């Protein structure tokens, strides 16, 4: 291991290796979520990092860069990028990082030096009743997208303008982070089934999926904040011309049912996908995404397309195909979002079904779909799919690569089921061959020993290799925090070729922290040109050959004063034991019973589907004479009490 030195200039905000390391052949740009519009997560141009040289004594941390806020977006990378502003103009390999503080950073990849930064406006405070939002701020929540030829970075920022939550779409110059085109405010409208007009309202919409740039169009998906405001939130897919930022004539609203048709005013059908990017087919530009839950028994496949994989034409004029699991009513009733994972558009395969897609969600079923005919909806089942396999509950993202034998493979990363109501805090990385003859199916090839990963089940992976050359493929994964203190996130590397059915572990290290443990760390490791980039809470960690150990950030000198447990606003987290009308009974982490009256939350719409046995966080200001907390908002909490927010 090599020693570390603190870099002197405060503007760098980084810890860096004091000695030089080998120069990197700057080849691979990472311009979009999961490397490409198909969202494969596969960098097949990695010539430096191999299973032979990634290990605890040869690979480690090169730099740790201090940032202003939590990072939910995946970092992007441009080699040989001119920087024309700031203190150090020149040409560099630049990693671009976007934070929830609405700041875009341009960072030198080899040293961690901050070359440029720009704040795009005041972020919006986290909505009431949404502990699983991004933290104290919601700013840039999704992964931007880069057009290298146009020297442009496109990003959606959530900002306060005249005290109103507002989404703005920016086109920034890669050279200096200035506007190429003036930013536009996100706005849209759509007809409901009764002919009335429904308008986009930024207060109730969360822009989480990674942006897509395809055929000159930028696409963005929207969903809910923690499934609160269920009467005001619906899923949207919007698009703009990249050259002008002019909105497309068409957009997609996933739930167009009018209010008279819905008992309880329950809409949603969110497009969220744990941050996974909207996908596009490589030949025709058709767009793919998945949706979450809506009001039970409201699915019709036309006006409401919840719990579904959806295919649309590039102009969003028409839904071209849909797959909805036959248990859609059960999924809706149990908040079993298919949209907890994204849609992987599989590269062309041999055999009778060359165009495939793969999707998974909270229920833990991984579906193999024919993109030419997604499968529709089969009441009572069986589902019209090519195959399905159980991978564990998936708040996760699938990856793909082709092995030396020419066979395509899918990498799954679902959670390991707990026992006795206790979460396992483990995720299992699995490799599945795509069999194309005599039938099309998944064939399990191997799996890693489960890795530590808490919060909601599952995690995210990417794959690096030198083409399909044998002995070069590595599966990279992150692990979410399992406790509040330390709230550590980890980087793992596995050889992609199993040995006796097991993926060999090559490397593991802490890679950052995630202080807001009520919000999932949907962290995608980015591997390119001999480096691995992991963004977390207020930090970017850069790994490479010759690096040293991770250095945890220094503890804060002064901690904030403790909250007064008896002063409002009050907050309780616990497992829902029963619901008797408006009275909810929760069992807290201490094993005590707490009663909650949810009437106010129901009236304001700040409550989602409640499932007995699941955990919820309740916020309110008053207790009644029976000792019940009157809830202003009720939102989902993680399964493990170790990462629940403090009661107060």
ZAMARGU-4260 file (C-alpha; in steps of 0.2 Angstrom, whole numbers, plus 5000, padded with zeros to 4 digits):
<rodrens>
0) 5000/5000/5000 | 5006/5018/4997 | 5005/5032/5009 | 4992/5046/5008 | 4995/5065/5009
5) 4982/5078/5012 | 4981/5090/4997 | 4985/5108/5002 | 4973/5118/4992 | 4956/5119/4999
10) 4948/5120/4982 | 4953/5102/4978 | 4944/5095/4993 | 4953/5078/4990 | 4964/5066/4998
15) 4977/5059/4985 | 4991/5047/4983 | 5007/5056/4986 | 5016/5046/4972 | 5013/5045/4954
20) 5004/5030/4946 | 5004/5023/4928 | 4996/5035/4915 | 4980/5029/4908 | 4976/5026/4890
25) 4961/5038/4889 | 4948/5029/4878 | 4931/5026/4885 | 4919/5040/4888 | 4904/5036/4900
30) 4891/5048/4894 | 4875/5040/4901 | 4868/5029/4914 | 4875/5011/4914 | 4886/5016/4899
35) 4874/5015/4885 | 4855/5018/4880 | 4852/4999/4882 | 4857/5001/4900 | 4869/4985/4900
40) 4881/4992/4913 | 4895/4984/4902 | 4911/4993/4898 | 4919/4981/4886 | 4934/4993/4882
45) 4943/4991/4899 | 4961/4985/4895 | 4969/4990/4912 | 4959/4982/4926 | 4958/4963/4926
50) 4955/4949/4938 | 4974/4946/4938 | 4978/4964/4945 | 4963/4969/4955 | 4967/4964/4973
55) 4969/4970/4990 | 4988/4973/4988 | 4988/4980/4970 | 4972/4991/4969 | 4965/5004/4980
60) 4960/5022/4983 | 4968/5035/4973 | 4958/5050/4979 | 4944/5055/4990 | 4935/5071/4984
65) 4924/5082/4995 | 4908/5087/4988 | 4894/5099/4994 | 4879/5086/4996 | 4873/5068/4994
70) 4876/5061/4976 | 4861/5050/4969 | 4867/5052/4951 | 4879/5041/4943 | 4896/5050/4939
75) 4900/5053/4920 | 4917/5053/4912 | 4924/5062/4897 | 4943/5059/4892 | 4953/5072/4883
80) 4941/5085/4888 | 4946/5104/4886 | 4943/5114/4902 | 4943/5133/4897 | 4938/5141/4914
85) 4943/5140/4932 | 4961/5140/4940 | 4968/5126/4929 | 4963/5127/4911 | 4969/5112/4900
90) 4964/5095/4893 | 4960/5082/4906 | 4951/5066/4908 | 4936/5074/4917 | 4923/5065/4929
95) 4907/5075/4930 | 4897/5073/4946 | 4880/5080/4951 | 4874/5082/4969 | 4857/5085/4978
100) 4864/5102/4982 | 4861/5106/4963 | 4880/5107/4960 | 4889/5101/4945 | 4907/5097/4947
105) 4921/5094/4934 | 4935/5084/4942 | 4951/5078/4936 | 4950/5059/4936 | 4968/5055/4939
110) 4970/5066/4954 | 4953/5071/4961 | 4957/5090/4958 | 4941/5100/4957 | 4943/5109/4940
115) 4926/5118/4940 | 4909/5118/4949 | 4893/5127/4946 | 4877/5128/4957 | 4861/5127/4947
120) 4849/5135/4960 | 4843/5132/4978 | 4838/5114/4981 | 4820/5110/4987 | 4819/5104/5006
125) 4813/5086/5007 | 4794/5085/5007 | 4785/5081/5023 | 4782/5063/5026 | 4796/5057/5014
130) 4810/5050/5025 | 4816/5040/5011 | 4819/5055/4999 | 4836/5061/4996 | 4841/5069/5012
135) 4838/5087/5018 | 4838/5092/5000 | 4831/5086/4984 | 4841/5094/4970 | 4849/5084/4955
140) 4841/5067/4959 | 4844/5059/4942 | 4859/5055/4931 | 4863/5068/4918 | 4867/5063/4900
145) 4882/5070/4889 | 4883/5073/4871 | 4902/5074/4868 | 4900/5080/4850 | 4889/5094/4855
150) 4900/5098/4870 | 4884/5097/4881 | 4879/5090/4897 | 4860/5089/4900 | 4854/5089/4918
155) 4837/5091/4927 | 4838/5101/4943 | 4824/5103/4956 | 4825/5121/4962 | 4815/5134/4972
160) 4810/5148/4961 | 4800/5162/4971 | 4798/5148/4984 | 4790/5136/4972 | 4797/5119/4968
165) 4802/5119/4950 | 4811/5108/4938 | 4823/5115/4926 | 4832/5107/4911 | 4849/5113/4908
170) 4861/5111/4893 | 4879/5115/4900 | 4895/5117/4890 | 4907/5103/4895 | 4921/5116/4894
175) 4916/5129/4907 | 4898/5123/4913 | 4890/5139/4906 | 4873/5138/4898 | 4873/5133/4879
180) 4855/5136/4879 | 4844/5145/4892 | 4837/5133/4904 | 4819/5129/4902 | 4806/5125/4915
185) 4798/5108/4915 | 4779/5109/4911 | 4767/5098/4903 | 4748/5093/4902 | 4738/5078/4896
190) 4720/5074/4894 | 4712/5062/4906 | 4699/5049/4902 | 4685/5061/4904 | 4692/5074/4893
195) 4698/5086/4906 | 4716/5092/4906 | 4728/5087/4919 | 4744/5098/4922 | 4761/5093/4928
200) 4764/5099/4946 | 4782/5099/4951 | 4778/5100/4969 | 4771/5082/4968 | 4783/5074/4955
205) 4800/5067/4958 | 4813/5065/4944 | 4823/5050/4948 | 4826/5039/4933 | 4843/5043/4923
210) 4840/5054/4908 | 4840/5046/4891 | 4847/5055/4875 | 4842/5046/4859 | 4839/5051/4842
215) 4841/5069/4847 | 4828/5069/4860 | 4831/5070/4879 | 4818/5059/4890 | 4815/5061/4908
220) 4803/5050/4919 | 4794/5056/4935 | 4785/5048/4949 | 4781/5051/4967 | 4789/5056/4983
225) 4788/5041/4994 | 4770/5037/4988 | 4763/5052/4997 | 4751/5064/4989 | 4743/5049/4980
230) 4729/5059/4974 | 4740/5072/4966 | 4755/5062/4959 | 4755/5052/4943 | 4769/5045/4932
235) 4775/5056/4918 | 4787/5053/4903 | 4792/5069/4895 | 4804/5073/4881 | 4813/5088/4873
240) 4823/5092/4857 | 4841/5092/4863 | 4846/5105/4851 | 4833/5118/4857 | 4826/5111/4873
245) 4809/5113/4865 | 4797/5100/4872 | 4790/5086/4861 | 4772/5088/4856 | 4768/5072/4865
250) 4771/5065/4882 | 4765/5050/4892 | 4754/5050/4908 | 4754/5033/4915 | 4737/5035/4924
255) 4724/5045/4915 | 4709/5039/4925 | 4698/5053/4930 | 4695/5057/4948 | 4677/5051/4947
260) 4683/5033/4943 | 4695/5031/4958 | 4689/5027/4975 | 4700/5036/4987 | 4709/5047/4974
265) 4723/5035/4972 | 4734/5037/4956 | 4753/5036/4956 | 4759/5023/4943 | 4776/5031/4945
270) 4791/5029/4934 | 4805/5028/4946 | 4816/5012/4944 | 4827/5016/4959 | 4836/5029/4948
275) 4839/5016/4933 | 4839/5025/4917 | 4825/5026/4904 | 4831/5014/4890 | 4830/5014/4871
280) 4831/5000/4858 | 4847/5002/4847 | 4839/5001/4830 | 4822/5010/4830 | 4824/5021/4846
285) 4808/5014/4855 | 4808/5019/4873 | 4807/5007/4888 | 4802/5010/4906 | 4793/5001/4920
290) 4779/5008/4932 | 4775/5006/4950 | 4759/5003/4960 | 4742/5012/4959 | 4725/5010/4967
295) 4721/4992/4969 | 4709/4985/4955 | 4711/5000/4944 | 4722/4992/4931 | 4715/4992/4913
300) 4731/4992/4903 | 4725/5008/4893 | 4721/5022/4905 | 4731/5015/4919 | 4747/5005/4916
305) 4754/5002/4933 | 4765/4988/4938 | 4771/4986/4920 | 4785/4986/4907 | 4780/4999/4894
310) 4787/5001/4876 | 4783/5018/4867 | 4788/5025/4850 | 4802/5038/4850 | 4790/5052/4848
315) 4779/5046/4862 | 4764/5046/4851 | 4759/5028/4855 | 4761/5014/4867 | 4768/5000/4856
320) 4768/4986/4869 | 4766/4982/4887 | 4769/4968/4900 | 4760/4967/4916 | 4762/4952/4928
325) 4746/4943/4931 | 4746/4946/4950 | 4745/4965/4947 | 4731/4967/4960 | 4742/4959/4973
330) 4757/4969/4968 | 4746/4985/4970 | 4739/4980/4987 | 4756/4976/4994 | 4766/4991/4986
335) 4775/4978/4976 | 4782/4990/4963 | 4789/4982/4947 | 4797/4999/4945 | 4809/4996/4959
340) 4821/4990/4945 | 4823/4996/4928 | 4822/4988/4910 | 4837/4981/4902 | 4837/4981/4883
345) 4847/4965/4879 | 4859/4967/4864 | 4854/4956/4849 | 4854/4937/4852 | 4854/4922/4840
350) 4839/4911/4839 | 4820/4914/4836 | 4819/4929/4848 | 4834/4941/4844 | 4826/4956/4853
355) 4825/4953/4872 | 4822/4964/4887 | 4824/4959/4906 | 4815/4967/4921 | 4813/4964/4939
360) 4806/4973/4954 | 4801/4972/4973 | 4793/4955/4971 | 4810/4947/4966 | 4805/4939/4950
365) 4816/4942/4935 | 4807/4942/4918 | 4814/4938/4901 | 4803/4947/4888 | 4802/4947/4869
370) 4803/4965/4864 | 4794/4962/4848 | 4779/4957/4859 | 4781/4960/4877 | 4767/4949/4883
375) 4753/4959/4888 | 4742/4955/4903 | 4735/4937/4906 | 4722/4938/4920 | 4725/4923/4931
380) 4741/4919/4923 | 4752/4911/4918 | 4762/4926/4912 | 4766/4927/4893 | 4785/4928/4895
385) 4800/4918/4889 | 4806/4914/4906 | 4806/4920/4924 | 4817/4917/4939 | 4818/4922/4957
390) 4832/4933/4961 | 4826/4940/4978 | 4818/4957/4981 | 4825/4969/4969 | 4828/4988/4973
395) 4842/4985/4960 | 4848/4986/4943 | 4852/4972/4931 | 4868/4971/4920 | 4873/4962/4905
400) 4889/4955/4896 | 4895/4943/4883 | 4907/4929/4889 | 4922/4922/4879 | 4910/4908/4872
405) 4899/4921/4864 | 4884/4918/4876 | 4875/4933/4883 | 4874/4934/4902 | 4863/4944/4914
410) 4869/4949/4931 | 4856/4950/4945 | 4858/4958/4962 | 4843/4955/4972 | 4842/4954/4991
415) 4843/4938/5001 | 4826/4935/5010 | 4827/4937/5029 | 4819/4925/5042 | 4807/4928/5056
420) 4804/4946/5050 | 4822/4951/5052 | 4831/4957/5036 | 4846/4948/5030 | 4856/4964/5025
425) 4863/4954/5011 | 4863/4955/4992 | 4867/4940/4980 | 4876/4944/4964 | 4871/4930/4951
430) 4876/4927/4933 | 4863/4919/4921 | 4867/4913/4904 | 4853/4918/4891 | 4850/4901/4882
435) 4843/4904/4865 | 4841/4886/4859 | 4831/4875/4859 | 4821/4886/4870 | 4824/4904/4876
440) 4827/4904/4895 | 4839/4910/4909 | 4851/4897/4915 | 4860/4900/4931 | 4879/4899/4929
445) 4885/4905/4946 | 4884/4917/4961 | 4895/4926/4973 | 4894/4923/4992 | 4881/4936/4997
450) 4888/4953/5001 | 4883/4965/5015 | 4870/4977/5009 | 4856/4985/5019 | 4842/4997/5018
455) 4829/4990/5005 | 4835/4973/4997 | 4846/4972/4982 | 4860/4983/4975 | 4868/4989/4959
460) 4882/4982/4947 | 4892/4985/4932 | 4904/4974/4922 | 4921/4978/4914 | 4931/4968/4902
465) 4942/4969/4887 | 4929/4964/4874 | 4925/4945/4876 | 4943/4941/4880 | 4944/4927/4892
470) 4951/4931/4910 | 4947/4950/4909 | 4929/4952/4915 | 4925/4959/4932 | 4908/4962/4940
475) 4908/4977/4951 | 4895/4980/4965 | 4891/4992/4979 | 4884/4988/4996 | 4872/4999/5005
480) 4874/5003/5023 | 4868/4991/5036 | 4868/5003/5051 | 4867/5021/5055 | 4884/5022/5063
485) 4895/5019/5053 | 4884/5021/5038 | 4897/5014/5027 | 4895/5009/5008 | 4906/4997/5000
490) 4914/4992/4984 | 4916/4974/4978 | 4924/4966/4963 | 4921/4948/4958 | 4929/4938/4944
495) 4914/4936/4931 | 4920/4918/4927 | 4913/4907/4941 | 4924/4893/4949 | 4914/4878/4954
500) 4898/4889/4953 | 4905/4903/4964 | 4911/4920/4958 | 4928/4923/4966 | 4929/4939/4977
505) 4944/4949/4971 | 4943/4965/4981 | 4932/4974/4994 | 4934/4991/5003 | 4924/5004/5011
510) 4920/5017/4997 | 4911/5031/5006 | 4897/5034/5018 | 4878/5037/5017 | 4872/5047/5031
515) 4854/5048/5026 | 4851/5029/5029 | 4832/5031/5027 | 4835/5034/5008 | 4842/5020/4998
520) 4860/5022/4992 | 4857/5017/4973 | 4875/5019/4969 | 4882/5013/4952 | 4901/5010/4952
525) 4908/5017/4936 | 4923/5008/4928 | 4933/5016/4914 | 4951/5018/4909 | 4959/5010/4924
530) 4949/5019/4937 | 4933/5015/4947 | 4922/5030/4953 | 4910/5028/4968 | 4900/5043/4973
535) 4891/5044/4990 | 4887/5056/5003 | 4897/5072/5000 | 4911/5062/4993 | 4918/5055/4977
540) 4930/5040/4979 | 4942/5036/4965 | 4950/5019/4964 | 4964/5013/4954 | 4980/5002/4952
545) 4993/5006/4965 | 4980/5015/4977 | 4980/5014/4995 | 4966/5011/5009 | 4950/5021/5011
550) 4952/5035/5024 | 4935/5038/5033 | 4931/5057/5033 | 4936/5065/5050 | 4922/5066/5063
555) 4913/5083/5064 | 4921/5094/5078 | 4904/5099/5085 | 4888/5089/5084 | 4871/5097/5084
560) 4862/5098/5100 | 4851/5083/5103 | 4832/5085/5098 | 4820/5087/5112 | 4810/5071/5112
565) 4794/5080/5119 | 4794/5095/5107 | 4785/5094/5090 | 4786/5089/5076 | 4785/5071/5082
570) 4792/5056/5073 | 4789/5038/5076 | 4795/5023/5066 | 4789/5005/5069 | 4782/4990/5061
575) 4763/4990/5057 | 4754/4977/5068 | 4736/4982/5063 | 4725/4995/5057 | 4708/4998/5065
580) 4700/5011/5054 | 4710/5027/5056 | 4720/5020/5071 | 4737/5012/5067 | 4746/5001/5079
585) 4765/5001/5077 | 4779/4992/5087 | 4794/5003/5089 | 4812/4998/5089 | 4811/4997/5108
590) 4797/4984/5107 | 4784/4996/5113 | 4767/4999/5106 | 4763/5016/5098 | 4746/5021/5092
595) 4744/5033/5077 | 4728/5041/5070 | 4730/5043/5051 | 4715/5053/5048 | 4724/5070/5044
600) 4737/5061/5033 | 4722/5052/5023 | 4713/5069/5020 | 4729/5077/5014 | 4734/5062/5004
605) 4751/5061/5013 | 4750/5042/5015 | 4752/5027/5003 | 4748/5009/5003 | 4749/5001/5021
610) 4755/4983/5022 | 4754/4974/5039 | 4771/4969/5044 | 4780/4983/5035 | 4789/4997/5043
615) 4783/5015/5042 | 4789/5032/5048 | 4775/5044/5055 | 4776/5063/5057 | 4764/5074/5067
620) 4763/5088/5079 | 4750/5083/5092 | 4744/5068/5103 | 4726/5066/5107 | 4719/5061/5124
625) 4721/5043/5120 | 4739/5045/5117 | 4738/5043/5099 | 4750/5054/5088 | 4739/5063/5074
630) 4749/5059/5059 | 4752/5073/5046 | 4761/5061/5035 | 4765/5042/5034 | 4779/5036/5024
635) 4788/5019/5021 | 4803/5015/5032 | 4817/5002/5029 | 4815/4985/5036 | 4830/4985/5048
640) 4828/4995/5064 | 4846/4998/5064 | 4844/5011/5050 | 4827/5019/5056 | 4828/5038/5060
645) 4827/5042/5078 | 4810/5044/5087 | 4806/5061/5094
</rodrens>
